[in-house]
Amino acid sequence: MTQAAAQITAVMAGFIPAIHVLFGGKEDVDTRNKSGHDGPGTARASYSALRSALISLPAAVISFLVSAVPAYADLKLCNRMSYVVEVAIGIDDKAATATRGWFRIDPAACRVVAQGRLSSPIPQSGGDTLCIAPDNFVIAAARQCRSGQSPAPFTQINPTRTDDGNLVAYLAEDSEYDDEQARLAGIQRLLVVAGYDAAPIDGVDGPKTQAALAAFLRNRGLTPDVVQAPNFFATMIEEVQSPSSTGLTWCNDTPHKVMAAVGTDDGKTVVSRGWYRIDPGKCLHPDVTGQPRQIFSFAEAVDAENRTLKFKDRPLNWGGTTQLCTRETKFETNEQGDCGARGFAATGFAAVDMSSGGKTLRFAVP
């Protein structure tokens, strides 16, 4: 069975955020597409990239364009990525184009997203712009967006007809995971987001992954049998988004999207990394591994276009006096001197007191 090899460009929310299916590679960090900067686009720029309490796992937007010749068939999507995805589909019967979403699909899981009069898609390249909505939706005329709807780029992938006459498409990464590897890679990704050392995210089991998973379950009061439960990913995501007694947790108590960056000092090198997206009312654990001597934090509220918001004519941000290098797009750097000459900006980070083993920083409007 042919795999619809999809490449994902992710605009990250916490070392994920939102994705749409393309035919290329993927990124893990929420890129800040501020005015004047080109970067991976989000198919849902004004919505949460993590709709199902998802931290760093993206939401996929896929368009299926079908021919006008009717046939009774179900369309099933199978997720062989290391991300939990939420999918919107568009179906074009040449009379009108309709969209529907969202369909959540865990790694290694499949889901029927359309039933009835479908036929194999007409081969074509490129994409289209169709309307979506933030919550579950069905839009009958999806080429002219109305109030509460937003245009989003859809890209076609071609399902394969199976022996039973139905259609199936596999959402895949360059890694070309099988089902078991995709599931394990998804677990590794969530563990890394939660601050546990389960890298690399490769879908390969081993002592390091098992130790990280065991520590996560123990620290969250979960029993080992939860790993085999059908709702395990939902459980993990919920736990990852809740404040933890260990490590650094950011919580967004504002009505705005917050973009955050973290710095670590291990006594030899100071590393700064961003951006992590934290949606209103959500928490996030940046992926800080090891035991750094000092952790630093910076965050700021942004609008739907990722422009810094102001409160009483001042940027709405949360930082301090320690100058570390940042830039407006995804970044990670272990050089903190002469930021401007290297295309970075010097930004004031706050030192985080981790003496108790864990710290939750809550971002609120003054």
N, C-alpha and C positions, 0 to 999 in steps of 0.2 A: 504494500500500500504506500503510495507516494505521500511524503510529508510536505505540507505547505511550509517551506522553510521561511519563517518570518524573522526579520531582524527588528529589534526593538530599540527605539530611541526613547529613553525615559527622562522625563523631567521630574526630578526627585522630590519627594517629600521625605525627608529624613534619610537619605541614601536609599531612594525611590523613588517619589512620587509618581507622575502620571505618564502613560505611554500611549502611543498609537502604533499600529503594526505597519512596518515598512519592510524593505528588503535590504538590510544593512546590518549594523552592530548596535549594542546597547550601552547605555551609561547608567550609573548607579546613583548619581547625585542630582538633586533638584537644581537644575541650572536656572539662574535668575536671568530671564530674558528682559532685561530693562531696555528702555528706549535707547536705540543706538548700538545695541549689542545683538549679534546673531548667535543663535544657539539652538539646541534641540527644541522643537516646538511642543507645546502640550496640546493635546486634542481637547482638553477641558480646562483651559487656563483659568476660568473664573469659578471652577468648582473644586471640591476636595478631590485630590488625587487618590485618596485613601478612603473611599466611601464606606467600606465595611470595617471601620475601626482598624484600618490598615496603616501600618507605620511606613515602611519603606517599600511596600509592594504596590505596583502600579495598576492603573486601570487601562485596559486596552480598548481601542475603538476600531472596529473592523466593518467594512462594507462588503456585502455580497450582492453583486449585480447579476440577476438571473435572466434567462431568455424568456421570450413570450410563449414558447411552446410548453403547455402545462403537463405536469406529471405529478403523481402523488408520491411524495418522498419526504422524509424527515431530514433536517440538517442538524448535525451534531458537531460540536467543537470539543476537542480534547487538548488539555493543557499539558504540554511537556516542557514548561519553563520553570525556573526557580522562583517565580512570582505567583502570588495569588492575583488573578486578573478579574476585572469586571468588563463585560463586553456589551457593546451596542451594535446592532446589525442594521443594515439598510438593504431593502429589497426593491429592485426596480423592475416593474412589469411592463415598461414602455408606455403605460398610461399615466402612472404616477409613481413617485418614489416615497416609500414609507420607512420610518426608522422605529426601532424599539430597543429598550434597555431598562435596567441593566441586568446582565446575567453573570453571576459570580461563579468562577470556576477555580477550584483549588489545584495546586500542582498534582499531576498524575490522575486527575479526574476528567470526566467527560460530561457534557450536558447538551440536551436537545434544545436548540434555540429557535427552531421554526418547524412547523408541521404542515403537511398538506400539499398544495399545488406548487411544487418547486421543480426546477430542472437544473441540469448542470450549467454553471455560469458560462456566459460567452467569454472566451479568452480575450483579454484586453489588458493594457497596462495603464499605469497612472492611477488617479484617484478622483475624489469628488468632495464637495463640501455640502454637508447635510446638517439638519437641525437636531439638536439633542436637548435634554433637560436635566436638571440636577438630580431629581428623584426618579423612581421608576416611571417610564413613559411609553406611550405609543403615539407617534405623530404621523398622521395619514398623508399629509402634504408636506414633505420634509425639505423642500427646496426654498421655501419662503418662511423664515423664522418669525414667530409671533412673540408676544410678551411672555417672558419666562423661559424662552428658548434661546439657544445660542448656536451659531454655526461652528462646525467642527470638521477637520479634515478626515475623510474616510479613505482607506486604501483597500483595493480589492485583493483577496486571495482566492485561489481556486480549489474548492473541495473536490474530493475523489468519490466516485460512486462505489459503494461496497456491494458484496455479493447479494445482500438482501434488498438491494435497490435504493437504499438510503444514501445520503451524502455525509461525508465526514471530512473535517479539516483539522490538522494538528498545528497548534501554536508552538513554535520551536525557537530555541536560541541557537547561536553558533555552536554551542557545546553539544547539540544534538543528543540531549538526554533521552533515555528511555523512561518509562513511567516510574520505576523505582528510584532512578537517579534524580529525576525531577522533584520527586517528593522529598528526598533527602536534601537536595540543594535548597529547596524552599525552607526546610527546617534550619539549615545552616544559615541562610540569609537572615531569618528572624532572630536567631541566636546572636549573630554579629550585631544586628541593630540593637538588641537588648544589652549589648556590652560584653558578651561572652566570646571567648577566643575559639571560634569554630571555622576560621578561615584556613585555606582558601575555600570559596564556595564552588565546589566542583562535583557534588553529587557522589563523592566517594566516602564510604564509611571508614571509620578508624577510631583509635583510642582518643584522639583529640576531640572529635565531634561527639563521641559518646560521653566524654568527661564534661564537656560544655553542656550537653543536654541534661545530664544527670544533675549538674549544679543548678541549672535553670529550674528544673522540676522541684528540686529540694528547696531552693530559695523561695519558690512561689507556692509551696505547700501542695504540690500536685503529685499524684502517684504515677508510677511508671506505666500503668495500663492505659493512661489517658492518651498515650502516643498512638495507640491503635484505634482510638475512638473516631467515628465519622466526622465529628466536629472539632478535631484536634487543632486544625489551623485557626479556626475561629477562637478557640480557647487560648492558643498561643498569642494571637494578635491582641486579644483583650488584656492578657497579662502583660505583654510588652508595652502596651499603652498606659498601664497604670503605674503610679509612682512606686519606686522600689526602695527598699531599705539599704541597698548597696548601689554604688556607682552614681553617676550623674543623671538626673531626670529634668527635662524641661517640660513645663506645663503652660499652655496658652490660655489665660483667663480673659483675653480680650475678644471683641467681636471680629477681629481682623486676622488675616494670615500672618504668621510670624516666620521669618527666615533667621536661622541661627548658625553660628560657627563656633567651633571648639578649638582650644589650644592645649597642648600637653608638653610638659617639660620633664624629661626623664633624667635630668642632671647632666646630659651631654648635648642633647638636641631639643630645640623647641619647634614643634610642628603645629601649624594652624591648618584647619580644614573646614570647608563648607561648600554648599549651603544645605542645611537641613530644614525642611518645611514642616511647620507645626500648625495644623488647622485649629480654628477656634474651638475651645473646649476639649482639646486633645493634649496628650502628653507624648513625649518621645525620649528615648534613651540614645544619645549619640554613641557611635561604636568606638569606645575607648577601651583598648585592650592593655594588658599588663598592669603595672602598678606605677604610674608616673608620680614623680615627686610633687607636681603641681598641675592643676587643671584650670583653664581659663575659659570664659564664656562671653560671647557677644550675641545679641539678637536685636532685630528691629522689625516693626510692623510694616507691612507693605500692602498696596492695593492690588486689584485684579491684574494690573499690568506690571506688577513687581516693582512699583515705584515707592520709595520710602514715604510713609505717612507722617504727618506732623500733628502735634498736639500743642496748642497755644504757641504756634509759630516755631516750635522746636521739633526736630526729628523724634519720633516715638521709638526710642531704643533703650536697651538695657546693657550697659557695659561698664568699663572702669578705666583705669589709668595705664594699664600695661599695653604698650603699643605692639601689635602683631600685624602681619601682612594679610590682607584680604583682597579680593577683586569681585566684580559684580557677577561673574559667572562661576561655575564650579571650579574649585581650586583645592590644592593641597601643596604646602610648601614647608620645607625644613630650613629655609633661610629667612631670617627676620630682619636683616639689615638692608638699608637703602631700598625700601619697598618701591618707591616711585620709579626708580631707574629700571626696575625689573617688570614694570607693568602692573604693579600692585598698589594698594593704598594702605597707609598706616592707620589702623583702627584700634580704638581703646577697648581692651578686654578687661573683664573683672576676674580677679583671682577667686576661685571657689574653695571654700573651706570643706575639705573632705575628711577631716579628722575623725568624724564619727562613722566613717565607712560608706556613707551615702548622703546625697544632698539633692533636694528638689528645689529648683528655681522656678518660681511662678511669675509669669509675665502678666502685668495688669496695667490698665490705664490709670495714671495718677489721679 
